[in-house]
Amino acid sequence: MTQIAGKPGLMIAAPASGTGKTTVMLGLLRALRDRGLAVQPFKCGPDYIDPAFHLAASGRQSFNLDGWAMGRGLIGQLAGIAGDADLSIAEGSMGLYDGVLRSGAFSNGSSASIAREFGWPVVLVIDCSGQAQSAAATGLGFARLDPDLPFAGVILNRVASPRHESLLRAAFADLGMTVFGCLPRRHDLVLAERHLGLVQAVEHPSLEQAVQDYARMLADHVDLDALRAAAGARAGVPAHGRITPPAQHIALTRDEAFSFTYPHLLQGWRDAGAQISFSRPSPTKPRRRTQIWSGWRAAIPNCTRRASRPTGAFWTGCGALPKPARCMANAAAIWCWAAH
């Protein structure tokens, strides 16, 4: 079993969804990139939307670290992709400690388990709307719940006024907690959402401008030097694992609907010698013994009317499964695709 030395990193997390951690993540990635740093982004969990935003902000492919679906060795191997970067930054999923009741391949899937494994200190993004000193109690509870979890400090979001900021900073100072910055409430800097989360990056009408705006806000209101200095890592993380391709010839559907495939799968398949081709869904029959994979479908109706009819097996993920399944009369098998 090989081990990686560990690249200094941070975990951008929050008490819950909807606190603005993606805004902080994108702004931080671009602000550090503008300073000439190579920053390797990661996303905790099976999220298929945020990694595309990470790519736009950092210029580097973002990889998922899913403690429930991936084994410890594979997670370590993926983290090693940051070897040529100056810094790793992971974005958490939901709340910092949120996961399932029972552990999966490595952990219960929480962002905390990933931060603990790699020794990445947590930067907690707290939505301070409608509260002042009480936000410090939230920060303190998250910092102390797990004594083994490295905790760097907080970024306070949606701060209403200078007076609001002074109340917040004083409360955290009394507890000896680091406040890296206070972000003002900005109703004009909000990414569009729908019921599955953010509107996908490829559909965002002005993504580059939004990322630039986030970067300026982070640079103006957050101590970037202190954040970089707070990054840490744990040495000797296990890193091993081999991804076996489902076939030597894999046809992957890709368009506005089928827009995401886990990048570590594609890389692993290629490393194992598999040939991968991309195309829009069409009625054309692929070569025999070709496996057809569809990407994840995100809230786009009627996107599978022209699904292919393969002579091999058909693999799909998430909401992409129902309609193609009814169309695959000639498929040898239909499987549901998971991250591992």
C-alpha positions as CSV (number, residue, x, y, z in Angstrom):
1,M,0.0,0.0,0.0
2,T,1.4,3.4,-1.0
3,Q,1.0,6.5,1.0
4,I,0.9,10.2,0.0
5,A,2.7,12.9,1.9
6,G,-0.4,15.1,1.9
7,K,-0.8,18.5,0.3
8,P,-1.8,21.4,2.6
9,G,-5.5,22.0,2.3
10,L,-8.6,23.4,3.8
11,M,-12.2,22.2,4.1
12,I,-14.8,24.9,3.3
13,A,-17.9,23.7,5.3
14,A,-21.0,25.0,6.9
15,P,-23.6,24.2,9.6
16,A,-26.2,23.5,6.8
17,S,-27.0,23.9,3.2
18,G,-27.8,27.3,1.9
19,T,-25.3,29.3,4.0
20,G,-23.2,30.5,1.0
21,K,-20.3,28.0,1.1
22,T,-20.3,27.6,-2.7
23,T,-20.1,31.3,-3.1
24,V,-17.1,31.4,-0.7
25,M,-15.5,28.4,-2.4
26,L,-15.7,29.9,-5.9
27,G,-14.5,33.3,-4.8
28,L,-11.6,31.7,-2.9
29,L,-10.6,29.5,-5.8
30,R,-10.5,32.4,-8.2
31,A,-9.0,35.0,-5.8
32,L,-6.1,32.6,-5.1
33,R,-5.7,31.8,-8.7
34,D,-5.5,35.5,-9.5
35,R,-2.5,35.6,-7.0
36,G,-0.7,33.0,-9.2
37,L,-1.5,30.0,-7.0
38,A,-2.4,26.6,-8.4
39,V,-5.4,25.4,-6.3
40,Q,-6.8,21.9,-6.6
41,P,-10.5,21.8,-5.8
42,F,-12.5,18.8,-4.4
43,K,-16.1,18.3,-3.6
44,C,-17.3,16.1,-0.7
45,G,-20.0,13.5,-1.6
46,P,-21.6,12.5,-4.9
47,D,-22.4,16.1,-6.0
48,Y,-22.4,16.5,-9.8
49,I,-23.1,20.2,-10.1
50,D,-20.5,22.1,-7.9
51,P,-17.4,20.5,-9.6
52,A,-18.2,22.2,-12.9
53,F,-18.3,25.5,-11.0
54,H,-15.0,24.6,-9.4
55,L,-13.4,24.0,-12.8
56,A,-14.6,27.4,-14.1
57,A,-13.2,29.2,-11.0
58,S,-9.9,27.4,-10.6
59,G,-9.0,26.2,-14.1
60,R,-8.5,22.7,-12.7
61,Q,-10.8,19.6,-12.8
62,S,-12.5,19.1,-9.5
63,F,-12.8,15.6,-8.1
64,N,-15.4,14.1,-5.8
65,L,-14.3,12.6,-2.4
66,D,-17.2,10.4,-1.3
67,G,-16.5,8.6,2.0
68,W,-19.6,6.5,1.7
69,A,-19.2,5.2,-1.9
70,M,-15.3,5.2,-2.1
71,G,-12.8,3.2,-0.2
72,R,-10.1,4.8,1.9
73,G,-7.4,4.0,-0.6
74,L,-9.2,5.4,-3.6
75,I,-10.0,8.6,-1.7
76,G,-6.3,8.9,-0.9
77,Q,-5.3,8.3,-4.4
78,L,-7.7,11.0,-5.7
79,A,-6.3,13.5,-3.1
80,G,-2.9,12.8,-4.6
81,I,-4.0,14.5,-7.8
82,A,-3.1,17.7,-6.0
83,G,0.6,16.8,-6.1
84,D,1.5,19.6,-8.5
85,A,-0.8,22.2,-6.9
86,D,0.1,24.8,-4.2
87,L,-3.0,24.1,-2.1
88,S,-6.0,21.8,-1.9
89,I,-9.4,23.2,-1.1
90,A,-12.5,20.9,-0.6
91,E,-16.1,22.1,-0.5
92,G,-18.2,20.3,2.0
93,S,-21.7,18.9,1.4
94,M,-24.7,19.9,3.5
95,G,-23.7,20.4,7.1
96,L,-20.1,19.6,8.3
97,Y,-21.1,16.5,10.3
98,D,-24.0,15.4,8.1
99,G,-23.9,11.8,6.8
100,V,-25.8,8.5,6.9
101,L,-26.3,6.4,10.1
102,R,-24.0,3.6,9.0
103,S,-20.6,3.8,7.5
104,G,-20.1,2.8,3.9
105,A,-16.9,2.0,2.1
106,F,-14.9,4.3,4.3
107,S,-17.1,6.6,6.4
108,N,-20.6,7.8,6.8
109,G,-20.0,10.3,4.0
110,S,-19.7,13.4,6.1
111,S,-17.4,16.3,5.2
112,A,-15.9,16.0,8.6
113,S,-14.6,12.5,7.9
114,I,-12.8,13.8,4.8
115,A,-11.2,16.7,6.7
116,R,-10.2,14.4,9.5
117,E,-8.6,11.9,7.1
118,F,-6.4,14.4,5.3
119,G,-5.8,16.8,8.2
120,W,-7.5,19.7,6.4
121,P,-8.5,22.4,8.9
122,V,-12.2,23.3,8.6
123,V,-13.2,26.9,7.7
124,L,-16.9,27.1,8.7
125,V,-19.1,29.5,6.7
126,I,-21.9,30.8,9.0
127,D,-25.0,32.6,7.7
128,C,-25.3,35.4,10.2
129,S,-28.7,36.6,9.0
130,G,-31.0,37.5,11.9
131,Q,-28.4,36.8,14.6
132,A,-25.3,38.4,16.2
133,Q,-23.5,36.9,19.2
134,S,-25.5,33.7,18.9
135,A,-23.5,32.9,15.8
136,A,-20.5,32.4,18.0
137,A,-22.3,29.6,19.9
138,T,-22.8,27.8,16.6
139,G,-19.1,28.2,15.7
140,L,-18.0,27.0,19.1
141,G,-20.2,23.9,19.0
142,F,-18.9,22.9,15.6
143,A,-15.3,23.4,16.6
144,R,-15.6,21.4,19.8
145,L,-17.9,18.5,18.8
146,D,-15.1,16.4,17.5
147,P,-11.7,17.0,19.3
148,D,-9.9,15.1,16.5
149,L,-11.2,17.4,13.8
150,P,-8.8,20.2,12.8
151,F,-10.6,23.5,13.0
152,A,-9.2,26.8,11.6
153,G,-11.9,29.3,12.1
154,V,-14.9,30.9,10.5
155,I,-16.0,33.2,7.6
156,L,-19.1,35.1,8.5
157,N,-21.6,35.5,5.7
158,R,-24.5,37.9,5.0
159,V,-23.4,40.5,7.5
160,A,-25.9,43.4,7.4
161,S,-23.8,46.4,8.6
162,P,-20.6,47.6,10.3
163,R,-22.3,47.4,13.6
164,H,-23.4,43.9,13.0
165,E,-19.9,43.0,12.1
166,S,-18.5,44.5,15.3
167,L,-20.9,42.5,17.4
168,L,-20.0,39.3,15.6
169,R,-16.2,39.8,15.8
170,A,-16.3,40.7,19.5
171,A,-18.3,37.5,20.3
172,F,-15.9,35.3,18.4
173,A,-12.9,37.1,19.9
174,D,-14.2,36.4,23.4
175,L,-14.1,32.7,22.5
176,G,-10.6,32.8,21.0
177,M,-11.9,31.8,17.6
178,T,-10.4,33.1,14.4
179,V,-12.6,35.1,12.0
180,F,-11.0,35.1,8.6
181,G,-13.5,37.6,7.2
182,C,-17.0,39.0,7.2
183,L,-18.9,39.0,3.9
184,P,-21.6,41.7,3.4
185,R,-25.1,40.8,2.4
186,R,-25.3,41.0,-1.4
187,H,-28.6,40.1,-3.0
188,D,-27.0,40.6,-6.4
189,L,-24.4,37.9,-5.9
190,V,-26.6,34.8,-5.8
191,L,-26.4,31.8,-8.1
192,A,-29.7,30.6,-9.6
193,E,-31.2,27.5,-8.0
194,R,-33.8,24.9,-8.7
195,H,-35.1,21.9,-6.8
196,L,-32.0,19.8,-7.2
197,G,-29.6,22.6,-6.3
198,L,-27.8,25.2,-8.4
199,V,-28.5,25.6,-12.1
200,Q,-25.7,23.8,-13.8
201,A,-22.6,25.7,-14.8
202,V,-23.1,25.1,-18.6
203,E,-26.5,26.8,-18.3
204,H,-25.4,29.8,-16.3
205,P,-25.7,32.9,-18.6
206,S,-22.8,34.9,-17.0
207,L,-20.8,32.5,-15.0
208,E,-17.4,34.1,-15.6
209,Q,-18.6,37.5,-14.4
210,A,-20.2,35.9,-11.3
211,V,-17.0,34.2,-10.4
212,Q,-15.0,37.4,-10.8
213,D,-17.5,39.2,-8.6
214,Y,-17.2,36.5,-5.9
215,A,-13.4,36.7,-6.1
216,R,-13.4,40.5,-5.6
217,M,-15.7,40.2,-2.6
218,L,-13.4,37.5,-1.0
219,A,-10.3,39.6,-1.7
220,D,-11.9,42.7,-0.2
221,H,-13.4,41.1,2.9
222,V,-11.3,38.0,3.8
223,D,-7.7,37.7,4.9
224,L,-6.5,35.4,2.2
225,D,-2.9,35.3,3.6
226,A,-4.2,34.0,6.9
227,L,-6.4,31.4,5.2
228,R,-3.5,30.1,3.2
229,A,-1.3,30.0,6.3
230,A,-4.1,28.0,8.1
231,A,-3.9,25.1,5.6
232,G,-2.7,21.8,6.9
233,A,-2.2,18.2,6.0
234,R,-1.8,14.8,7.7
235,A,1.2,12.7,6.5
236,G,1.0,9.1,5.5
237,V,-2.5,8.9,4.1
238,P,-3.1,5.5,2.4
239,A,-3.4,5.8,-1.4
240,H,-4.2,2.8,-3.6
241,G,-6.9,1.4,-5.8
242,R,-7.5,0.5,-9.4
243,I,-10.7,1.3,-11.3
244,T,-11.7,-1.5,-13.6
245,P,-13.5,-0.4,-16.7
246,P,-16.9,-2.1,-17.5
247,A,-15.7,-2.8,-21.1
248,Q,-12.8,-2.0,-23.4
249,H,-15.1,0.2,-25.7
250,I,-17.3,2.6,-23.8
251,A,-19.7,5.0,-25.6
252,L,-20.7,7.9,-23.3
253,T,-23.6,10.1,-24.0
254,R,-23.0,13.8,-23.4
255,D,-25.2,16.8,-24.1
256,E,-27.2,19.4,-22.1
257,A,-29.1,16.7,-20.3
258,F,-26.4,14.0,-19.8
259,S,-23.8,16.5,-18.7
260,F,-21.7,14.9,-15.9
261,T,-19.6,11.8,-15.4
262,Y,-17.2,11.4,-12.4
263,P,-13.8,12.5,-13.8
264,H,-12.0,9.8,-11.7
265,L,-13.9,7.1,-13.5
266,L,-12.9,8.4,-17.0
267,Q,-9.3,8.8,-15.9
268,G,-9.3,5.3,-14.3
269,W,-10.8,3.7,-17.4
270,R,-8.3,5.4,-19.7
271,D,-5.4,4.3,-17.4
272,A,-6.7,0.7,-17.7
273,G,-6.6,1.0,-21.5
274,A,-10.3,1.4,-22.3
275,Q,-11.4,3.4,-25.3
276,I,-14.0,6.1,-24.6
277,S,-16.1,7.9,-27.2
278,F,-18.5,10.8,-26.6
279,S,-21.7,11.6,-28.6
280,R,-25.1,13.1,-28.3
281,P,-27.9,10.6,-27.8
282,S,-29.1,9.3,-31.2
283,P,-30.8,6.2,-32.6
284,T,-27.6,5.0,-34.2
285,K,-26.5,1.6,-33.1
286,P,-23.0,1.4,-31.6
287,R,-20.5,-1.4,-32.4
288,R,-21.2,-4.7,-30.7
289,R,-19.8,-5.3,-27.2
290,T,-19.8,-1.6,-26.6
291,Q,-21.2,-0.4,-23.3
292,I,-23.4,2.7,-23.3
293,W,-23.1,5.1,-20.4
294,S,-25.3,8.1,-19.8
295,G,-24.3,11.0,-17.6
296,W,-26.4,12.3,-14.8
297,R,-29.6,14.1,-15.7
298,A,-30.4,17.2,-13.8
299,A,-34.0,18.5,-13.9
300,I,-34.3,18.6,-17.6
301,P,-37.5,17.0,-18.8
302,N,-38.0,15.0,-22.0
303,C,-34.3,14.6,-22.6
304,T,-34.2,11.0,-23.5
305,R,-36.6,10.7,-26.5
306,R,-33.8,9.7,-28.8
307,A,-32.1,7.2,-26.6
308,S,-29.8,4.7,-28.2
309,R,-30.5,1.0,-28.5
310,P,-27.2,-0.8,-27.5
311,T,-26.2,-4.3,-28.2
312,G,-24.2,-4.4,-24.9
313,A,-25.2,-3.3,-21.4
314,F,-26.6,0.2,-20.6
315,W,-25.3,2.0,-17.5
316,T,-26.8,5.2,-16.2
317,G,-27.1,7.3,-13.2
318,C,-29.5,9.4,-11.1
319,G,-32.6,10.7,-13.0
320,A,-31.2,9.5,-16.3
321,L,-32.4,5.9,-15.7
322,P,-36.2,5.7,-16.1
323,K,-36.8,6.7,-19.7
324,P,-33.8,5.0,-21.3
325,A,-34.7,1.9,-19.4
326,R,-38.0,1.7,-21.1
327,C,-36.3,2.3,-24.5
328,M,-33.6,-0.4,-24.2
329,A,-35.4,-3.4,-25.6
330,N,-32.2,-4.8,-27.0
331,A,-30.0,-4.1,-24.0
332,A,-28.4,-7.2,-22.5
333,A,-28.6,-5.6,-19.0
334,I,-29.5,-2.4,-17.3
335,W,-27.5,-1.3,-14.3
336,C,-27.7,1.6,-11.9
337,W,-24.4,3.4,-11.8
338,A,-22.9,4.5,-8.4
339,A,-19.8,6.5,-7.7
340,H,-17.6,3.5,-7.1
